[in-house]
């Protein structure tokens, strides 16, 4: 088994799947990704995740 197959199997066992499509920019994970790309030296915190989930994370912050 190669690593991709192992990963897909582990995700399947966990009830998840590996996405093959790009992130939706207005999803919480998409907002976090855009924020991280705009602030390359900043560590993401639990506060950033909460803001992304609430839809209040702004790229300028």
Secondary structure as UniProt FT lines:
FT   HELIX           3..13
FT   TURN            14..15
FT   TURN            25..26
FT   HELIX           28..38
FT   TURN            40..41
FT   HELIX           46..54
FT   TURN            59..60
//
